[in-house]
Amino acid sequence: MSRVIRRPRSAILALGAAAVLLAGPAAVSAAKPSADDLGVLFGLATTKDGSLLVADATQGIVAIRGGERTLFAALPGATDVGAVGVGNAFAITGGGPPGTGAASLYRISSGHAALVADLFAFEADVNPHPAEVDSNPFGLTVLNGGGVLVADAGGNSVLYITGQGHVDWIATLPTELGSTANIKALFGCPAGPPDFCNLPDMIPTEAVATDAVIGPDGAAYVSELKGFPAPTGESRVWRIEPGTLHAECGTSDACEVVADGFTSIVDLNFGPDGTLYVTELDEASWWTVEVFQAPTGGTINACAWGSFPFDCDEVATGLPIPMSTTIGGDGTLWTTLLSLVPGEADVVPVQ
């Protein structure tokens, strides 16, 4: 895979946000008075009229048009949004206590968010990836037939939900051995804490599902963020055959890796020309952002459609905490930056 290095920018800063990416955004779900100041940002989407929608975990879904922001729908804890026409959308909330509205899919119409499906209840009942019962919906894609795909970062699974709220699972991502070299380097081993420095060279590492999108071929493309020990260069993009149900990626012939060598992928987005944009939270892994609160800079990659594995080049690197991208109505590539820093997070053009 081609990795063209652009000129990096320093993005080391102190964070004021809670560690919400893996644990869920419940800790930052206090409502804000208006959409003027964005809070903690996750997913992005574009409506048919060219407006942008951003999932702001502090207040809900915010619409941006012509530089002006309005609250599209109050939905604290929102992690992603997908437009349906102009005035409607689907949105998900991230992990949180059962019965609080967390870990759920909502339909937004006329500014009101109505519950479609409780995804934590599905996880508790079915638990497709049996490591533990955990649900943290993180990525969403609206399908042409009216259903929705959801990447559940807590359940390490990809879910399909009908417009009527029926939930099933498409695939789970595998737990495999991951390198401890990065976490040891971050802690300054061998002089660092023994709990980290004495880890074996490789340990079981969960593949956290962060997004699921539909490609030009009708297949689902799923991104992973490698959990502890936060290895670099080991996150991948999976392709899942159309019509697949109940596939265990890693052993199922319905799944294949079509791009790899990434670090802590948090978002996928197909452009109109078939280009797949892959967003890496931080080149030194999510650990530097969430635990050390000293990010080194993330990257947006453009992967050309045509053959597998994808040929991917870096569009921009050294970005301070990018979380999501979308293609605007005029073809502009937008991203969220400083995404976990309330009051400083913003939606900005990349190219």
N, C-alpha and C positions, 0 to 999 in steps of 0.2 A: 504494500500500500504506500503510495506516495504521500509524504508529509512535508510540505513546503513550509519552512519556518519564516514567518513574518517578523518584523521588528517588534520585540516585546515592549510592553509598558509596565512600569512598576505598579503593583496593585496591593501592596502590603498595608493593612490598616487595621485598626481595632474595631471589633464588631460590638454593637449594642444589642443584637438580637439573640434570642434563645436558640439553642440548637434544635431546629425544627425539621430539617430535611428528612432524617431517618426516624425521628420520634413522632412526627406529626405536628401540625401547627396549632394544637389546642392552647398552647401556652401564650399565643399572641392573638387570641380571638376577641379581645376587647374591642368594641365598636369605636370607630373614630367619627368625629362630627361631620366631616365632609370628604369629598374625593380630591380636594385640593392638594393634600399631602398624602402621598402613597405610603403604605406601610410595608409589610413583608410580602414580596411578590413571587408568584410561581408561574402558572401557565399563561400563554398568550393565544389569541385567536383573532381572525379577521372576519368581519361581517360582509354581506353582499354589497353594502353601500360603501365599503372601504374603511369603516370605523374599526378601531382596535378594541378588543376586550382583554382585560388583564384580571387574573385571579389574585386578589389582594386578601391575604389571610386575616388581616386586621379588620376588614369591613365587608368584603364581598366582591362582587364583580363590578369593575369600573370600566366605563366606556370612554375612549379617547378619540376625538375627532377635531381636526383643525387645531390641535394643541390644547383644546379644552377638555376637561374631565368631568364626567357626571357619574353618579352612582347608578349603575344599571340595575342592580338588585342587591339588597342587604343579605349577605351570606357569610358571616364570620367563619374562619377556618377553611375557606375555599382554596383548593390547590390547582384546579385546572378548569377550563371552560371551552366549550365548542359551540360556535354559532349555528343557529337554525334560521335561515333567512336573515331578516334585519332586526326584528324586535324580540326574537326568542332565542333560547340557548339551553344547553345542558351544562351542568356544573357538578363538580364533586367536592366533598370536604375530606380533609385528611384525618388521620388517626386521632382518637380521643375516647373518653369513657362512653360505654354503651348508653343509649337513651338520651344523649345530648345533642343529636343531630350530626355528630361526627361520623366519618367513614360511610358516607351515603351519597347517592346520586340524586340530583334535583333537576326538575324541568323549570326553566324560567320563562314566564310569560307576563307581559304588561308590568314588569318590575317586581313580580312576586315569584318566590322560589317555592315550588311544591315538591314534596318528597316523592321520589319514584321507587327507590330501592334502598334498603338498609344493607350495605355491603359487609358490615361487621357481622350481622346476623347470618349471612351466607357463609362467611368464613368460620364462624363458630359451629355451624351446622355441618358444613361439607369439608372445610380445611383441605383444599387440594394439595398443598405442599405441607406435609405433616410435621414439620419441625416444631411448630408451636401455633397456637391460635393468635393471630395478629393481623390486623388490617389497617393499612394506611394508603388509601387511594391517592395516586400521585399524577398519573397521566390519563388523558381522555381524548378519544376521537369519535366524532359523530359519523355514523355510517349512512350511506344513501338510502337504505331501506328503513331508516327510522330508529335503528338500534344504536348502541354505544359500546365501544371497547374501552376498558379501563385497565391500566397497569397498576396493580396493587403492590406497593413497595413493602408493605408489611407481610403480605401473604406470598411474596415471590411468585405471583401468578398474573395471568392475563384473563380478564373476565369479559363475558358478553352479556349485555343487559338489553332486553327488548324495551320498546317504548311503554309497554304495560307493566314493566318492573320485574319480569322473570329473569333470574340470574343463572348463568351457567359458566363453566370455566373452559377456556380454550387450551391453555398450556401453563405449565410451571417451568421455572428456570432452575438449573441444577446447582447443588452445592458441590464444589470441587476444590482441590488443593490450590491455595494461593500463596504467593511468596510473602515472607515477612521482612524482606530486605528494606522496603520503604519505611515501615513503622520503626524498625531499628535505627535507620538513618535519622528519622525525625526526632528520636529520643537520644541521639548522640551515642549510641552503643559503640563499643562495649562499656563505656563509662556511665551509661544511663541506668534507669531503674531495672533491677533484675527481672521483674515480672515481664518486661518486654524484651530485654536483651538475651534472656535465656530461652526464648521461644525457639522451636525447631525452625529449620529453613522454610518449610512448607506446612501449612495447617488448613483444615477445612474452612472454606470461605463461601458465604452465601452470595448468590447472584440476585441483587435487589432489582426488581422490575420497575423502571422509572417512566417508560412511555411505550405506547403501542399505536402505530399509525398504519394506514393502508397504502400500499404502493401502487404504481401504475398497472401492475400485473394482478391486482386483487388480493395479493398475499398480505399478511400482517407482518410488520417489522417491529421488533421489540428491542428496547435498549436495556442494558444492565449497568448497575453501579455495584462494584464489588464491595461487600461489607468488610468488617474487621478480618484481617489486619490492614485494610486500606491499601492494597497493592497498586502500583502504577503500571500502565501499559497492559492491563489484563481485562479491561471492560470491552464488551463486544456488542454487535448488533446481530440479532437472530432474525431469520426469515421463517415464517410459519405458513404452511400450505393453506390456500383457501379452503374453507369448509371443515377445517380441523377442529376436533373437540377432544379434550382430555389427553393431550399429548404431554409427555414428560420429556422436555427438551434435554438433550444430552444422551438419550437412548432412543428417542423416537425418530423414525425416518421423515416425519412431517416437519422437523425443525432442522435448520442448518445455519451455521455462522457465516454471515456474508461480509462482515467488516470487523476488524479487531485492532488491537494495539492502542486503544483509548484508555483514558483514566477518568473514572467517576462520571459516566454519562448521565445527564439529567433530563435530556429532551431530544426528541426526533421531530423533524418536520419536512414533509415533501413539498417542494416548490412546484409551480405549474408546469415547468419543463422536465419534471422528474428528478431534479437534483434533491438528494437527501441531505438535510442539514443536521449535523450531530453536534450537540452542545456538551462540552466537558466543564464541569463545575470548577475544577482547579487541577492544574497539571501535577501538583504534589499530593493530590487526593482530597476527598471530602474531610479527612481528619484535620487538615490544616485550617479549614474553614470552620468546622463545627466544634472542634475540641480545642485547638490552639488559638483559634480566632485570629489567625495571621495568614490570610490567603496570599498565594503567590501569583495567581492569575489563571483564568480559564481560557478555553478555546472554542471557537465555532469552526467546524469543518464542513466543507461542501464535497459530497460524494456523487460522482457522475453516474447517471443511470446508463446501463448498457450490458454489463457483465458482472459476474460474481467471481471473486470478491470485488467489492466496490473499489474504485480508484478515488482516493480522498485527498484533498488539499486543504490546508488551513486558510480560512477566510480572514480571521482575526484572532490574535492570541494576546496574552497578558491582560485579559479582560477582568475587571473586578467583580467577581461573583455573578457570572451570567447564569440564568436559570431556564430561559425559554426563548424560542424564536417564532416569528410568523412572517409571512409575506404580505405586505400591504396591498391595497387595491391598485397602487401605481407601480408595483413591482419592487418596492423598497423592502429590504430585509431588516426587521426590527428585532431587538432583544431587550431583556430586562438586565440591568446592571445594578450592582450594590443591592442585590435582590433581598438579602436578609437584614438589611439595615433600615429600620423605619425612619422616615423623614428624609433619607438620602436615596432610597431606591427610586429607579426611574425606568421609563421605556424609551429607548433611543434607537436611531437608525444606525445600521452597520454599513450598508452599501446601497 
